[in-house]
């Protein structure tokens, strides 16, 4: 199971305070609970589709979009980026609006939007993500927070496919709590 889906965390929107966080395991043979590693704090993993909100915010900061114009060609839900294929698993319409790309969590649509505005300047896209606080530790009172990682074009392991893969949740590492804090800042009118 994806830890981003299984680690219960509750934040208070107005303050960002953690009100509940669970890190208990159950021994199914005995029914006994034990404290486990707090994956929501300690494990930075690829965020998958949870990063798409940041990608859309980066695009929206670049240019005002007509969110309802169906001008993003999804085709058959497959898009080639160099030697790799970005896939959508469940889309049936060949053209989507930016709103539908976000609502349906289209990998292909997200990549195409980010490439349209940042392919010639991927550093600017990465700087947008950094400006949202996604590269910063939260400096929690809870020990063991993992350091987030988002590649930069100046890194040795930046490839032609990195912009596309980063935009839909791969080749980066964030903890579930770091992603939740980002979403909380959106809900809190931009205040982290």
N, C-alpha and C positions, 0 to 999 in steps of 0.2 A: 504494500500500500504506500501511497505517496504521503510522506510525513507532513506536507503542507495541508493535506486534507484530514490528518488524524490527530494533530496536536491541538487540543482545545486551549484557546487563549481568549480572554475577554479584556478589552481595553475600554477605559472611559474616554469617550471621544473628546470632550472638552479639555481634559488634562493629559491624556495619553498614559495615565497610570494603569498599570496592570492590576486588574481586579480579581482575576482568576487565571491560573495556569496549571495544567495537569501533567505530571510526569510519573504516573504510577503504572506498574505492570501487575498483572494478575497471573498467579500460578493456577492454571485451569485444573490441575490435579487436586490442589489443596484449597483453592479459593482464597489464598492469602495474597495480600497486596504487598508490594515492595516498591521503594523509590527507585526510579530508573534515571538514566542520563536524560537531561532535559534537552531533547532534540530541538525544540522550538527556539532555544537560545544557543546551543552548542554546535549544531550541525548546519553548516552553510552548504546548500545544494543548488542545483539548477532550479530556478523558480518556475519554469514552464510558463503556461499561459497567464499566470498571475502578473508577469512583467508587462503584458500587453497594454495595461492602462498607462504605464509610463511611456511606452512607445507612442500611443495615441496623443498623450499630452505633448510629447516632443514634436509631433507633426502639427498639432494645433498651434503650438507656439511659433511655428515656422510660417504658417499661412492659414487664413480662414478658409475652411472647407464648406462646400455645400454638403451637409451630412446626409442628405437624402437623394442625391444624384447617383444613379446606378452606373458609375463609370469605371469601376474597378473590375477588370476582367479576371475572373477566377477560373474560367474554362472548365476543365475536368477535375479541378481541385489538386492539380499538380503543377509545380513551377520549378524549372531547373535553374539553379544558381551554380555556375561553373559545372563541377562534376557531381553535385549533390541535388537531391530532389526535396523540396518543401511540399508537404502533403496536408490536405484537408481530408478528414475521414467521413464527414457527414453532410457536405453541402451539395445541393442539387441545382442551384441557379448559377448560370454562367457569368452574370454580372451582378455585383453587389454595390450598394452605397457604402460610404465609410461607416455610417451608423450600423448597417447590417454586418459589416466586417467585424465590428466590435461586439455587437450583440451575439453573433454566432461564433465568436472566437476563431475567426478564420486565420489560419497560419499564413496561407498564400496572400490573402488580402493585407494582412499586417505587414508582411515582408515587402509587398509591392508599394504600400504607402510610405514606409520608411525609406525604401530605396529611391522613390521618386524625389524625396526632399533631401536625402542625406548621402546618396551613393557617391557623389563627387566630393563630399566632405564628411566622412564618417566620424572624424574627431568632433565635429559640432554636435552630432547625435549623442556621442558618448558624454560630452560635456553637459548636455541637457540632462542626461540620466544622473550624472554627478551632482548637478545643481538641485535635483530633487532630493538630495541627501542619501541616495542609494549606495554610495561608496563609504558612508560614515558608520562607524560603530555607534550604538545607541548609548553607550556608557551606562549600563544598567547597574543596579545594586545587586543583581544576580550575577554570580561569578561564572566565568567560562564562555562569554559571548565570542562567537567565531567572527573573524574578520571578513567582511564582504569583499567580493572580487568581481569587477566588471572590466573586461579587457579594453585596452586602448590601442589605437592604430600604431602607436610607438612600441608596443610589446612585440617581442620576437615571435610569439605564437599567434599573431594576428594574421588571418588569411583572407582571401577574397570572399570567403563564405561567412566570415565572422559577423559582419554587420547584419546579414539576414538571420543568422542563427541567434544572435543576441536579441534581436527585435521580437522574437517569439519565444524566448525563454531558455536559451541554451548558451553554453560557453561562458556562463557567469555563475557566481555562487553567492547566495543570500540565505540568511536564516528565515524560517517562517515568521519570527517576531519582527525582523527587519522589514519584511514585505508588509506585514500587518501595520507596522508603524507608518509606512508610506501611505497605505490605504486610509489609515486613520487621519493622516495630515490632509488628505483630499477631503475627507468628510468634515474636517475641522477648518474649512476655508483656507487651506494652505499652511496652517500652523502645525509644526511638528511638536 
